[in-house]
């Protein structure tokens, strides 16, 4: 370990919840907890709304989710994309970490929040009732561990950042490809002159059975994407109650706020003939004969469908759900075979391209995550550094 490493508190290298000037009612960039994609590094607030309270941040700050299960699920963000001097705002469930000048590299600070040693400390420091536990800013500030000096921080951040740069370039390419297919769908439905119930084109909750014993692929709601179709991670668990799905299926969240937040996934990550499972709060969509497999995904991400599903939710406040029967009754535009064929010809190779990008990102993410504990602890040094 370099002699520049010494035991330090986190608040020696970063200000915790620093003062940021933003007047109540002022319009500014806003980011909620649901906007933070698990294990994605760079985040730009996706909307503008008036400030009424909550975290305030600027470019270079790190946002750490402080509430269970978001903290355990790895939600943290390095803020990018704001205008010079602009202040953004967001959830009260963020803790803001601002690197101190000449003390911390902002990228290193982000990777510090990804370090299993820090995560373990943060989880152990949470307090509160079950299911709503939080870590306090004071506990975050008090995290103490041998940390490198600024030069070593920058070298570590350069190595890890190069991997995330590649991941983010692939995400941008996949996002552009997805815009293409959604644009194609919007163009196609704009020419339709009649509608049919969705159940005519798409089977809702088709029967699926996990035939093998032992753990099976499991997709938790926390890893369902709100952007793009690829989940953040897939686990293996002993099957229990919940949705069953196969490659070519589309999963959509049926419960608030996950439905409104756009938690939708297209399944192409299973082995051939493998059946996965997930939350009881999923609705599974499968295209019927003659309908391209990607159409259910395009429908589930279609703003008109999301608005319809949201209007048709039932139940008590905070636990409302869209029933499968309402999904089946959605009036989807009836497209001629020629339009469906054109959609298939474009979406099939486009989804193949996106799948290759996502799979490569999975491999890069595994490499990055294996390096974080070694580099952050000093067990492995960067070439040219002692």
BALUM-916624 format. One line per 4 residues: number of its first residue (from 0); their letters; for each residue x, y, z of C-alpha. Coordinates in pm, 1 decimal, always signed. Layout:
BEGIN
NUM = a = X/Y/Z | ...
END
This chain:
BEGIN
0 = xxxx = +0.0/+0.0/+0.0 | +127.5/+346.5/-92.1 | +251.0/+569.4/+189.4 | -6.6/+824.1/+71.5
4 = xxxx = -283.7/+602.4/+211.0 | -395.8/+693.1/+561.1 | -698.3/+640.7/+778.8 | -956.8/+910.8/+715.6
8 = xxxx = -1322.5/+987.2/+776.0 | -1535.9/+1023.7/+468.2 | -1627.1/+1381.1/+563.4 | -1255.8/+1470.1/+540.3
12 = xxxx = -1266.7/+1418.5/+164.1 | -1632.1/+1505.7/+95.7 | -1895.5/+1742.9/+229.2 | -2210.1/+1555.0/+332.1
16 = xxxx = -2534.2/+1729.3/+231.1 | -2360.5/+2061.2/+156.1 | -2562.5/+2381.2/+137.1 | -2699.4/+2450.5/-210.4
20 = xxxx = -2902.8/+2762.5/-282.6 | -3237.3/+2694.7/-448.5 | -3549.3/+2897.8/-375.9 | -3876.4/+2722.4/-305.0
24 = xxxx = -4087.6/+2725.9/-621.0 | -3783.2/+2772.0/-845.1 | -3782.3/+2556.0/-1159.2 | -3483.7/+2323.7/-1179.4
28 = xxxx = -3358.8/+1980.5/-1292.2 | -3515.9/+1706.0/-1083.2 | -3421.9/+1344.3/-1019.7 | -3614.0/+1096.1/-810.3
32 = xxxx = -3496.0/+771.2/-656.8 | -3671.0/+573.5/-929.8 | -3461.1/+752.9/-1193.0 | -3138.8/+605.7/-1058.0
36 = xxxx = -3054.4/+289.1/-1247.0 | -2880.0/+29.4/-1035.2 | -2504.3/+23.2/-1097.8 | -2514.5/+296.6/-1364.6
40 = xxxx = -2250.9/+560.9/-1295.3 | -2348.0/+886.4/-1471.0 | -2696.7/+1030.3/-1427.0 | -2857.4/+1346.0/-1564.7
44 = xxxx = -3186.2/+1460.9/-1407.8 | -3454.4/+1363.4/-1663.8 | -3705.1/+1639.4/-1598.6 | -3751.9/+1993.8/-1469.3
48 = xxxx = -3992.3/+2076.1/-1189.8 | -4038.3/+2332.1/-916.4 | -3838.9/+2291.5/-597.7 | -4045.6/+2213.3/-289.5
52 = xxxx = -3782.1/+2046.4/-72.2 | -3538.9/+1757.7/-78.4 | -3177.9/+1704.1/-179.9 | -2993.5/+1972.4/-378.2
56 = xxxx = -2693.5/+1894.6/-594.6 | -2471.7/+2008.7/-880.7 | -2244.3/+1848.5/-1139.0 | -1981.4/+1625.6/-979.6
60 = xxxx = -2183.3/+1547.9/-669.2 | -2259.6/+1188.4/-575.7 | -2612.0/+1092.1/-471.6 | -2642.5/+799.2/-233.4
64 = xxxx = -2977.3/+632.6/-167.7 | -3019.2/+623.6/+209.8 | -3332.8/+408.8/+243.0 | -3391.5/+32.4/+236.7
68 = xxxx = -3393.0/-148.8/-4.4 | -3247.1/+112.0/-243.5 | -2922.8/+139.6/-46.9 | -2872.4/-237.8/-40.2
72 = xxxx = -2961.4/-253.4/-409.8 | -2668.1/-27.6/-495.9 | -2843.7/+292.8/-594.1 | -2592.6/+576.3/-627.4
76 = xxxx = -2536.5/+834.5/-899.0 | -2258.1/+1062.3/-1020.7 | -2438.6/+1375.9/-1137.0 | -2361.8/+1496.0/-1490.2
80 = xxxx = -2530.3/+1703.1/-1759.7 | -2635.8/+2013.8/-1567.1 | -2557.5/+2357.9/-1700.6 | -2260.4/+2538.6/-1546.7
84 = xxxx = -2356.0/+2661.9/-1200.1 | -2699.2/+2500.5/-1219.2 | -2847.9/+2341.0/-907.7 | -3065.5/+2030.6/-933.4
88 = xxxx = -3297.1/+1883.4/-672.5 | -3441.7/+1545.2/-588.9 | -3571.4/+1296.3/-338.5 | -3539.4/+1347.9/+34.5
92 = xxxx = -3403.5/+989.9/+34.2 | -3075.1/+1102.0/-124.1 | -2763.9/+1187.5/+73.5 | -2545.7/+1425.8/-127.2
96 = xxxx = -2166.6/+1383.7/-122.6 | -1962.7/+1671.2/-265.1 | -1587.2/+1613.8/-316.6 | -1366.2/+1856.5/-126.7
100 = xxxx = -1123.2/+2046.9/-346.3 | -774.7/+1889.9/-349.2 | -903.7/+1608.9/-127.6 | -1118.4/+1388.4/-351.1
104 = xxxx = -1160.2/+1290.4/-713.3 | -1536.3/+1301.5/-777.4 | -1527.3/+973.1/-972.2 | -1333.6/+804.2/-690.5
108 = xxxx = -1598.7/+927.3/-447.9 | -1864.3/+754.5/-657.0 | -1667.1/+428.4/-663.1 | -1621.3/+454.3/-288.1
112 = xxxx = -2000.4/+422.6/-255.0 | -1978.0/+108.2/-469.0 | -1711.2/-53.1/-250.7 | -1849.9/-356.0/-60.9
116 = xxxx = -1671.5/-238.1/+257.0 | -1863.9/+88.6/+246.4 | -2191.6/-79.8/+151.4 | -2158.7/-326.0/+437.7
120 = xxxx = -2088.4/-43.5/+681.4 | -2384.8/+158.0/+551.5 | -2627.6/-131.7/+580.6 | -2514.8/-209.0/+935.4
124 = xxxx = -2557.5/+159.4/+1030.0 | -2921.1/+178.5/+914.7 | -3188.1/+241.4/+1176.2 | -3566.0/+251.5/+1179.9
128 = xxxx = -3858.9/+17.2/+1139.8 | -3833.5/-293.0/+924.2 | -3865.3/-215.7/+553.9 | -3815.2/+160.0/+604.1
132 = xxxx = -3467.0/+174.2/+749.5 | -3233.4/+459.7/+666.5 | -2872.4/+557.8/+719.8 | -2815.2/+902.2/+868.6
136 = xxxx = -2585.5/+1163.9/+711.3 | -2382.5/+1154.6/+1033.2 | -2319.5/+782.5/+993.0 | -2209.8/+829.4/+632.5
140 = xxxx = -1975.9/+1110.0/+737.9 | -1824.2/+886.1/+1002.6 | -1717.5/+605.3/+769.2 | -1347.9/+559.4/+851.8
144 = xxxx = -1098.8/+358.8/+646.8 | -748.2/+391.3/+497.8 | -793.1/+605.4/+187.1 | -542.6/+713.1/-80.1
148 = xxxx = -431.2/+1064.1/-159.3 | -568.2/+1257.8/-455.4 | -316.3/+1127.5/-712.0 | -389.6/+765.4/-624.0
152 = xxxx = -762.1/+837.1/-622.7 | -739.6/+977.9/-973.6 | -539.4/+677.7/-1096.2 | -796.2/+435.6/-952.8
156 = xxxx = -1084.9/+636.7/-1096.8 | -914.2/+638.9/-1438.7 | -901.9/+257.9/-1446.4 | -1257.4/+203.6/-1327.5
160 = xxxx = -1384.0/+500.8/-1525.0 | -1247.0/+363.3/-1852.8 | -1469.9/+59.0/-1807.7 | -1774.6/+269.9/-1725.4
164 = xxxx = -1700.7/+497.9/-2022.0 | -1727.1/+193.7/-2249.3 | -2046.5/+79.6/-2076.7 | -2203.8/+422.7/-2115.0
168 = xxxx = -2109.2/+441.3/-2484.0 | -2285.0/+108.0/-2538.4 | -2589.5/+227.9/-2343.5 | -2610.2/+535.6/-2567.3
172 = xxxx = -2592.8/+313.0/-2876.2 | -2864.9/+84.4/-2739.5 | -3079.7/+385.5/-2647.1 | -3051.6/+522.5/-3001.0
176 = xxxx = -3145.1/+182.3/-3143.3 | -3446.3/+159.6/-2914.6 | -3565.2/+505.3/-3017.3 | -3565.8/+373.9/-3374.5
180 = xxxx = -3802.9/+86.1/-3300.5 | -4034.1/+298.2/-3086.0 | -4046.2/+552.4/-3367.0 | -4132.9/+272.4/-3609.9
184 = xxxx = -4415.7/+158.4/-3381.9 | -4550.6/+511.8/-3345.6 | -4543.4/+552.1/-3724.2 | -4723.8/+222.1/-3778.2
188 = xxxx = -5004.6/+280.2/-3526.4 | -5056.2/+627.8/-3668.2 | -5186.0/+472.1/-3988.5 | -5426.4/+224.3/-3824.6
192 = xxxx = -5796.4/+290.9/-3878.5 | -5939.7/+46.6/-3624.4 | -5857.7/-116.8/-3292.3 | -5895.6/-461.6/-3139.4
196 = xxxx = -5861.8/-579.1/-2779.0 | -5499.4/-640.1/-2690.6 | -5586.1/-1003.0/-2615.4 | -5636.7/-1056.4/-2990.9
200 = xxxx = -5266.4/-993.4/-3055.2 | -5098.2/-1059.3/-2721.3 | -5148.4/-1336.6/-2467.1 | -5154.9/-1208.5/-2109.3
204 = xxxx = -4995.3/-1424.1/-1838.4 | -4941.0/-1733.1/-2057.0 | -4895.9/-2060.4/-1866.0 | -4532.5/-2134.2/-1781.9
208 = xxxx = -4387.6/-2406.5/-1561.3 | -4041.3/-2444.4/-1410.9 | -3982.7/-2814.9/-1463.0 | -3636.2/-2854.8/-1313.4
212 = xxxx = -3555.6/-2867.7/-943.6 | -3315.6/-2629.6/-776.0 | -3256.0/-2255.4/-819.7 | -3394.6/-2085.6/-1130.9
216 = xxxx = -3330.5/-1741.5/-1285.6 | -3508.2/-1479.0/-1077.3 | -3569.5/-1114.4/-1170.5 | -3657.4/-894.1/-869.2
220 = xxxx = -3859.6/-577.4/-914.8 | -3559.6/-372.6/-798.6 | -3364.8/-482.5/-1108.2 | -3642.3/-413.0/-1358.9
224 = xxxx = -3530.2/-136.7/-1597.3 | -3711.4/+193.3/-1635.5 | -3501.8/+276.5/-1942.9 | -3412.2/+22.3/-2209.2
228 = xxxx = -3525.8/-335.9/-2190.9 | -3234.9/-512.3/-2017.6 | -3252.4/-576.3/-1640.6 | -2971.4/-460.8/-1413.6
232 = xxxx = -2909.8/-812.7/-1284.2 | -3065.9/-1159.1/-1275.3 | -3026.2/-1380.1/-969.8 | -3086.9/-1750.4/-909.0
236 = xxxx = -3334.9/-1847.6/-637.7 | -3543.4/-2145.8/-537.8 | -3877.3/-2094.6/-717.2 | -4168.2/-1962.2/-516.0
240 = xxxx = -4493.4/-1789.9/-604.6 | -4470.3/-1532.2/-877.8 | -4467.2/-1474.6/-1251.8 | -4309.0/-1727.2/-1489.9
244 = xxxx = -4151.8/-1621.9/-1818.7 | -3942.2/-1737.7/-2113.9 | -3727.1/-1572.0/-2379.4 | -3944.8/-1358.8/-2606.5
248 = xxxx = -4183.1/-1259.3/-2325.7 | -4228.9/-904.1/-2201.8 | -4263.5/-824.8/-1831.3 | -4443.4/-517.8/-1703.0
252 = xxxx = -4492.7/-399.2/-1346.5 | -4860.0/-374.8/-1254.8 | -4828.1/-196.4/-919.1 | -4783.5/+171.0/-831.8
256 = xxxx = -4538.4/+344.2/-860.0 | -4346.0/+82.5/-1060.7 | -4596.7/+88.6/-1346.4 | -4588.5/+467.1/-1379.8
260 = xxxx = -4207.9/+462.7/-1351.9 | -4187.1/+239.9/-1659.3 | -4054.3/-86.2/-1515.3 | -4065.8/-304.7/-1826.4
264 = xxxx = -3829.5/-576.9/-1951.3 | -3796.0/-785.1/-2267.1 | -3673.7/-1134.3/-2183.4 | -3378.0/-1254.7/-2390.8
268 = xxxx = -3133.9/-1343.1/-2112.7 | -3237.1/-1702.9/-2041.7 | -3090.6/-2023.5/-2178.0 | -3284.0/-2202.2/-2452.1
272 = xxxx = -3606.2/-2355.2/-2314.2 | -3527.8/-2215.3/-1967.2 | -3808.4/-2067.9/-1756.3 | -3742.1/-1782.1/-1516.9
276 = xxxx = -3957.0/-1635.3/-1244.3 | -4013.2/-1308.2/-1064.0 | -4243.3/-1087.4/-863.9 | -4614.0/-1153.8/-822.7
280 = xxxx = -4647.1/-789.8/-931.3 | -4549.0/-866.5/-1292.2 | -4783.8/-912.8/-1584.7 | -4632.5/-1133.3/-1856.8
284 = xxxx = -4706.5/-1053.8/-2222.1 | -4646.5/-1292.0/-2515.8 | -4716.5/-1223.6/-2881.2 | -4968.1/-1448.5/-3056.2
288 = xxxx = -4899.9/-1626.4/-3385.8 | -4816.7/-1384.2/-3666.4 | -4724.7/-1100.0/-3428.6 | -4353.9/-1013.3/-3386.5
292 = xxxx = -4219.8/-1108.4/-3042.9 | -4111.0/-749.5/-2978.2 | -4460.0/-598.9/-3021.7 | -4569.0/-660.1/-2658.7
296 = xxxx = -4259.8/-470.3/-2542.9 | -4335.8/-180.6/-2778.5 | -4694.1/-171.4/-2648.9 | -4583.7/-183.9/-2283.2
300 = xxxx = -4355.7/+117.1/-2337.8 | -4614.2/+306.9/-2547.7 | -4727.8/+621.9/-2359.4 | -5089.6/+562.8/-2461.3
304 = xxxx = -5084.4/+218.7/-2302.4 | -4908.3/+337.0/-1985.9 | -5168.1/+613.1/-1942.8 | -5450.1/+359.7/-1994.2
308 = xxxx = -5300.5/+109.9/-1748.6 | -5252.5/+384.8/-1490.2 | -5615.5/+499.1/-1525.2 | -5736.1/+142.4/-1478.4
312 = xxxx = -5549.8/+73.0/-1155.3 | -5757.6/-35.4/-858.4 | -5695.4/-80.9/-487.6 | -5605.8/+128.1/-187.4
316 = xxxx = -5390.7/+439.0/-216.7 | -5022.9/+351.1/-249.4 | -5092.9/-14.3/-337.4 | -5292.3/+17.6/-656.0
320 = xxxx = -5256.0/-238.9/-933.3 | -5361.1/-272.0/-1295.0 | -5556.7/-598.3/-1334.3 | -5471.7/-839.1/-1615.4
324 = xxxx = -5828.9/-812.2/-1746.1 | -5782.6/-440.0/-1807.4 | -5461.2/-507.4/-1999.2 | -5640.3/-766.4/-2214.3
328 = xxxx = -5913.1/-511.6/-2298.3 | -5675.4/-232.4/-2404.9 | -5778.6/-115.2/-2756.4 | -5458.8/-169.6/-2954.3
332 = xxxx = -5442.1/-47.6/-3316.8 | -5507.8/-326.3/-3566.1 | -5215.3/-340.5/-3807.4 | -5221.0/-520.3/-4143.8
336 = xxxx = -4984.3/-815.4/-4199.1 | -4760.6/-597.9/-4415.4 | -4704.9/-350.8/-4128.2 | -4634.3/-634.0/-3883.1
340 = xxxx = -4386.7/-783.8/-4129.0 | -4204.5/-450.8/-4161.8 | -4190.1/-419.4/-3782.0 | -4042.2/-769.4/-3760.9
344 = xxxx = -3780.9/-699.3/-4029.9 | -3651.7/-396.1/-3841.3 | -3703.0/-486.4/-3476.6 | -3550.0/-836.7/-3493.2
348 = xxxx = -3197.3/-730.2/-3599.4 | -3221.6/-416.6/-3384.4 | -3301.0/-620.5/-3073.5 | -3017.6/-858.8/-3165.2
352 = xxxx = -2780.5/-560.7/-3173.1 | -2908.6/-429.6/-2839.3 | -2873.4/-774.9/-2685.0 | -2507.3/-794.8/-2788.4
356 = xxxx = -2444.5/-449.4/-2639.6 | -2615.8/-537.9/-2311.7 | -2434.4/-871.5/-2279.6 | -2098.6/-702.0/-2334.6
360 = xxxx = -2193.5/-446.7/-2070.1 | -2275.7/-728.6/-1828.6 | -1924.6/-867.9/-1877.9 | -1764.9/-526.1/-1837.5
364 = xxxx = -1970.2/-460.8/-1525.2 | -1852.1/-787.2/-1371.7 | -1491.2/-689.5/-1445.6 | -1537.9/-344.1/-1291.5
368 = xxxx = -1707.1/-485.1/-982.5 | -1428.1/-738.9/-932.7 | -1167.3/-460.0/-947.3 | -1342.0/-217.7/-709.0
372 = xxxx = -1261.3/-399.0/-380.2 | -900.2/-467.4/-484.9 | -827.6/-111.9/-599.4 | -1020.8/+63.9/-325.2
376 = xxxx = -850.4/-138.3/-50.8 | -501.5/-100.8/-195.3 | -467.3/-477.0/-248.0 | -398.1/-404.1/-615.5
380 = xxxx = -214.9/-92.5/-736.7 | -233.0/+87.5/-1067.0 | +66.3/+45.5/-1295.4 | +318.1/+322.9/-1238.0
384 = xx = +196.0/+375.2/-880.8 | +346.6/+231.6/-565.1
END
